[in-house]
């Protein structure tokens, strides 16, 4: 997420919600197939891709790995694992959890220009780069995925506002 100088908003996604949203994505995609295979963008796209592949009865699942950032900073995108089985993407479906600024999406689009690109969540900057998505969130929202979080006590909002 780009540093805009303002405090980010957080949107927590549970395992159940991710499953529902991924299944909704499959419903939206069913008319675009059948697909030769699904290409998951690792790591975030792995779980949504597994759900979508199941729902669309795609047995061939490929991966592409592009490293662009860690929890702290953006870097230059590096393809560390190309999607060899997907060719130019003809008849393939690319799945990711989120399109944010579009940095990763641009790299993957260049690798698989003929594929259908779908994400579960989309932010405004990256949204034009995907063909299909389910939920749009604001650019200043940080999505907390279930694999990045754990349950813990959070003070009530009134306490955090009163402390300012």
N, C-alpha and C positions, 0 to 999 in steps of 0.2 A: 504494500500500500504506500502510495506516495506521501511524503511528509508535507502536509499543508499548513503546519503550524497550529492547527486546532486539535483538540482532544478527539481521538477517533470514537466512533460508535461501535459497539460490539453486538453481533448477532450470533447467538449460540444455537447450533444445530445439533439435535440429539440423533442417536442412531435411528430411532423410529422415524423421525422427520426426514432424514437423509434417504431412508428406504422408500418412504412415500413419495418424496420429490423425484427420486430416480425412477420409480415406477411410473410416475406422471410423465416423465421425460420419454419413457418407452412408449406410452400411449400416444404421445405427440409424434413420435418417430415411425410408428408402425406403418403408416401410409407412404413413407419415403423409401421403404425397403422393397424387396428383401436385400440385405447387405451380404457381401461376400465374407465380411468379418468386421470385428470391432477393434479399434486401436485405442488403447487407454494411454492417456498422458500420465506418466508416473510422477509422483506417487498419488496425488489427490484423486486422479481419475480412475484408479484401480477398482475401488469398491462400487462407484456408480456404474462403471463399465461392466462389472460382473453382473449387477442387477439388470442392466439394460440388455446385455447379451442373453441372459436367461429368458427374459420376457420376449425378446425377439427371436429366440431359438437360434442364435448365432453360436456356433461351436468353435469358430476360429477367433482367438483373441491374441492380438499383437500388442506390443508396448513401444512407446517412444519416451525417452527421458531427456528432458531439457532442464538444465540447472540455471536458474536466473537469480535466485535470492535465497537468503536464509532468514531467520526471524528478525534480523537487524537491518540488512541493507540489500540494495539491488546491485547486480553485477552484469557483466556482459553475458548473454545467453550462450550456453554451450550444449550441443547435442552430445550426450554421453552414451546414448544407446539409440541408434536409428531404427525406424520401423521397416526393416528389410522385406518382410512378407507382404507388405501393403502396396508395393510398387509406387505408382503415382497417386494412389488413393481411389482409383476408379472402382466404384461399387463398395467402398469401405465407409465405415462410420467412425469418426474420431469422437472420443468421450473424455471430458475433463469435469472436475468438480466445479470449477470457477474460471471465468475469464475476468481478469482484473484490468490491468493497463493494456493488455494485448501483446505484451512482449513475447510470452511463450507462444501464444496463438499465431503470431506472425511467422515465427520460426517453423511451427508445425504445418501451417498452411503452405509454406514454401516447399516443405518436404512432400506433402500429400495434397497437391492443388486440386485434385478432382474428388476428394472425399467430402462427405457431408459432416460438418463440424457441429457438435452439440455439447452444451454444458448444462449443469443443473442450475447454477447461479451465474448471473452476469452483472457486471458493473458498467456504467455508462461508457467509459473509455474503450472497453474491450468488446462491448455488445455488437458493434458493426462487423466484427471479424467472425462471428459464429452464425450458423444458419438457424439453429434452434436452441432455445433455453427455456427454463421454467420460471424462475424467480429473479427479478431485478432488484438489486440493492444499491444504495447510494455509493458513490465513489469513496466517501470517507468512512464507510462501514468495514470493519474487520470481521470476517466470518470466522467463528471459532468452531471448527469441525470436531466431531466426536473423538477422532484419533489424536487431537491436540489438546484435549482438556480432560479434567477429572472433577468429580463432584467435590465441592467445598462450600463452607459457609460464606455468604456474602451479606454485608450489612444492608438494612433497608435503605432505599433511595433517600428518604428524608434525612437520615443520619449523614449521608455523604454530601448532600446539598447544604445542610446546616453547618457542616465543618468548614465550608468555603468562606 
